[in-house]
Amino acid sequence: MLQLRSEQTLENTLRLPAVSKAHYELDAVDAHSLASPGLKAILKDPDLLIIGGGSNLVFASPEIKHSLSISANHWQVLRQSPSHVWIVAEAGLSLDVLVRQTTRYGWFGLERLAEIPGTIGAAPIQNVGAYGREIADLLNWVEAVDRKTGQICRFTRAACRFSYRQSIFKQQPERWLITRVGLRLKRKSTADSIFAHPGVQHAAKQLGYNIKNNDIPADPKVIAEIIRAVRLAKLPDWRDPHAPGSVGSFFHNPVISRKQFNRLRKKFGAVPGFATADQEKIKIPAGWLIEQRGWRGVVRGSVGVYADHALVLVHFGAGSGAELLSLANEIIADIKNHYGITLVIEPRVLP
């Protein structure tokens, strides 16, 4: 059923709310509901804003013409084998809720994405990832409505065109409404170790886990608990109404050529860099660049750079999207002038 709410406040984790003149809420994503002529007509409007959990949006203006969200939030097991479990989840389900529920069953896959706000339906759009795991690694398929034709399409993983924080859904935001996702989870942990990531092993020890030789615990709930501790130590708590608002990482980690990376190291010394799938490309931590330029902890009126993590821009309340974007552009210009690297804003900015 499609429900209409007038003058609906659209909340988001930045705590920079906007008011939608007309907000539609879709509480079912079965074929019959999606075939509704009323829904098809609404989806054809290119100005319609699709809202997930609001965790990756920056409202430059406090007013939105009209918007739509999916509240359908169920998931179920499709089939199982001795090594894997296949599940389907509706788009309105909280990603962190799905992490908690699947790890409770002892299934591996989503545990590294613990404590990330937003919905499972929004996760494929920017190919959400953390600590060496992307949602693309787990997806079997993504189901979406073609807003132009009303047709329900099922995308294979390859058809989603996933890359670092990218997908066909992010490249064509006016075209697709994600309704369901299919994931494949594992019954046993993989051989690669999460404890090679900075801060993870420290958090494990702080929680009382004795990690030897970087072995992964046999319980995904333990890994999820450790990841939550790491994220809460360096990011504002998105559940706490008294914490500063944020969208998490505000900039992509830039990927540059190995040649450019070598020039940077020659000029600036020990610039950190990480290998990518392309041997000729190196990923640079954007937070390191920002912190080196002295931006960490800087405050501009009602917005600033988070004191515990330079990659996070925060809103302290009573500010505006324009203020936040002004600060972001200052940082972008400074990094470009000093390092010759252009930072790219990660969240979606709405005019």
N, C-alpha and C positions, 0 to 999 in steps of 0.2 A: 504494500500500500504506500502511496505517495502522500505525504502530509505537508501542508504549507503553513509556514509561520511568518508573519509580517514583522518587520523591524526586529529581526533576530540578531542578537549580539554574537559574533563569531569569536570565540575564545581561541587563544593560541599560547604556546609556551613562552613567547616573548612578552606576554602580558601587554601587548599593544592591540587591544580589541578593535574590531571594525563592526559596523552595523550593516547587515544585509537587508535591503528593502523587502526582499522576498526570499525566504530560505525554504528549500524543499528537502524533506528527509525521506529516504527510501528504506523501508524496514524489511524488505524481502527482495532477494535477487534470483528467484526461480524464473524459469523461462516464461511462465504466464505473466508474472509481475513486470518483467522487462519488456514484454510485448505490448504494454499499455500504450494506446495512442497518445494519451496525455504526456507520458514520460518521453516518448519519442519526439514530440513537439518541443518540449522543454530542452532536451539535449541538443537539438539542432541549433539553438541560439549560441553563436560563437562567444558571446559575452558571459555565458554562464560559468561561474567559478565552481570547480569541484574541490571540496574540502575533505581532507582526511582527518587526522588528529590535530591539525594546525601546528605541527611541530617543525615544519620546514617552510613557513611562510613569513614574509615581512610585508605588512600592510603600509604602503607609503601614504595611502589616503584612508581616513577613518570610515569611508562610506563605500559599500559594494552594492551594485545594482541588484543582482540576484545570485544565489548560490545553491549548491546541492551537496548533501552528504549521505553516506550509507550507514545506517545503524545496525543492519543485519550482522550478527557477530557470533555465529555458531561455527564449530568445526567438528569433523568426524574422521574416523579411520576408514580408508577405502579398502586396503588390503595389507597383509603382513606376510613376511617371509622370515626365515631364521636369522637373516642379517639386516633386513630393512623394514620400515613401516612407511606406508604411503598415506598421506592425509590430505584433506581439502578444507580450506578455511574461507569463510565469507569476509569480504573486504573491510567491514566495519569492526572487526575484532582487533583489540589492542595487541600490538606485537609483543609487548612485555608479558601480557597475560598468556599468550600462546607459548612464550618461552617458559614461563613458570609451569604451565600445565603439561607440556611435553617432557620437560626435564624431570618432572615428578614421576613420570612413567619409566624413567631411565633411558630415554631416547636421546641420542646425540645429534647435533646439527645446529640448533638455534641457541645453544648456551652462551656463545660468545657475543650474541646480540642482546644480552640481558640489559635492562635499564635504559634501552633506547625508546624514547617516546614515539607516539604515532601509531598508525594502524598497519595491519599486515597488507591491506590493499594499497597503501601508499608506498610500502617498502620497495616494490620493484621499480617504481618510477625513477628514483635516484640510485637504485641498486645499493640499498643500505648495507653498510659493512663496518666491521670492527675487529681488530686483533686477528687479522689474517683470514677472516671469513666474510663473504658477501652473501646476500640473500640469493643471488644468482647461482651459487654453489648448490643450493638446496631445492630450487624450483624445478619441477617437472613441466609445468605449464602455467600460463596466466590466462584467465578468461576475462574478456572485456567487451563492452558494447561499442560498436562503431557509431559515434554520435551523428554521423552524416546519414547513415542508412538504417540505423536501429538494429542491425544484425549483430548477433552474439558470435564473437570470434574467439577461438582458442589458439593461443600463441605457444609454440614450443620454446624451449630455452633459447635456441639459436635465433628464432624469429624475433625474440625480444631485443636483440642487438645490445646485449649487456657489455659494458666496459666500466672503467672506474667512474662511479657516480653518474652513470649514463644508461639510458635505455630508449627504446623507440617511444615509450610513453612520455618521457621527459622531452624528447625532441618534437613530439606532436601533442602537446597538452590539450589542444582544442578538439582532438580527434577521438580520444578513448576515455571510457569510464570503466576502470577495473572493478569487477564484481566478485571474483573468486580466484584463489590461487591453489595450485596443487604442489605439495612438497614431498620430498623423499628424505626420511631421517634414518639414522643408523642405530642399531642396537648396541654396537661396540664403538669405543673411541678410536680415532685415527692415530696414525703413528707420529704425525707432526706435533710439536710441542708449543703450547701457547705461552709457556713460561720463559720463552726467549724474548718476549716483549717487555720493555722497561716498565717497572712498577708492578707487574703481575705477580712475580715471585715474592716481592716484598709484601704485597697485600695478602698473599697466601700465608706467609709466616705470621703476619699481624693477626690473622684470623685463627692461628694455631695449627695450621696444616704444615706438616713436615714433608716438604717436597724434595725428594732426592733424585739427582740425575735428570731433573726436568721431566720426570714421569708425569703423565696426565692421570689424575685420579679416575677411577672406574665409575664415578658417579657424576653425571652432567650437572646435577644440582649444586655440587661443590664448585665446579667451574663457574656456573652462573653466579653463585654467591661471591666468589672472588672478583669477577668482572664488575658486579654491582659496587663492591667496595672501592675498586679502582676508579670507576666513573664518578661516584659520589665524592671521592677525595679531590677530584680536579674539576668537576663541573657543578654548576648550581643544581639543586634538587628540583626537578621540574614538577614534583608533586607538592612542594612546600610553597604555599601562597605568600610567605614572607621572604622567600629567596628571590634574588634578582631574576628577571625573565631572560631567557636565552633560547637560541635554536641549536645549541651545541656548537659544533665547529662552524664558523662563519665563512671560512675560505677553504677552497680545495687545496690540498697539498700539490704544489706545482710539479709537473714532470718535465724535465729538461734533457737536452742531449748530453751524452757523456763528455763531449768536447767542451760544452759550456760549463758543465760541472767541474771539470779539471781547471778551467780558467778561474772559476770562483774560488776554488781551493788555493790556487796559486796566489790570488789577490787577498783573500780573507782568512786563510788558514784552515782549520779543521771544520769545514762546513759538513754537517751530517747529510748522508744520502743513502738511499735504499734501492736495491735492484728491483727492476720490473720485469715483466714477461719479455719485453723488448730489451735485448742486451745493450742496445745503444742508447737507452733512456734510463734516467735516474730520477727517483722521487725525492723531493726536498721537503722536510717538515715546515709548513708555513708558519707554525707557531714559533719555531726557532728563529726564523727570519724576523718576525714581528718583535719577539722578545729582545733580540740583539739590537734592534733599533730603539729600544727603550719605551715601547708602547705598553708593556704589561702594567696593569694597575692605573693607567691614565683614565681620568674622568672628564667628560665634556657635558656639563649640565646634568641631564637625567640619564645619560648613557655613558658607557665606558668599556674598557678592556678588562676582562675579569682578572683579578689579582692572582688567582691560582692557576690560570691557564691563558696564555696570550692569544690562543686561536679562538677564544670565545668572546664575543661582544655581548654586553649585558644591558638591560633596561632596568633602572632602579625605580621606575614609577613616574607617572605624570609626564612622560616624554612623548615623542612622536617618531614615526617611521622615518621622516625626513631627517631628524637629528641623528638617528642611528646610521643612515646611509651616508650622511655627511662625514661622520667619523670613519666609516669604512672606506670612503673615497680618499680621505687624508692618508690612511694607512697604505692603500693601494699605490698612491702617488709616491709616497716615501720609499716603499720597497722597490718600485720601478726605478726611481732615481738612483738609489744606492746600489742595488744588486742587478738591475737590468732584467728583473723577473716581474711579470704581470700576474698578480693574484686575481683569482676569479671567485666571486661570491658564490657560496654553495646553496643557500636557501633561495626559494623562488620569491622574487620581488614583484609585488603587485602594485601597479600604478594607482 
